[in-house]
């Protein structure tokens, strides 16, 4: 993830305030609860690449022997598998 938790919270606070100021958002309930939910959504989206990378690493464990023997280039295989997962899942990074 490329963003600290504090920065994510700050973005959620500012975005909520801006949307309210511009009349795009009218909160009926607790502002704090909305900001927390928005912060969680932002952090979840920003961690998508981390989750994909972890899954690629797990998938490549099956080819560990071939990689160690030099039969498969780890970086090339990592990028190929990662791009395939991103395409299949429609993830935007």
Secondary structure, 3 states (H helix, E strand, C coil): CCCCHHHHHHHHHHHHHHHHHCCCCCCCCCHHHHHHHHHHHHHHHHCHHHHHHHHHHHHHHHHHHHHHCCCCCHHHHHHHHHHHHHHHHCCCC
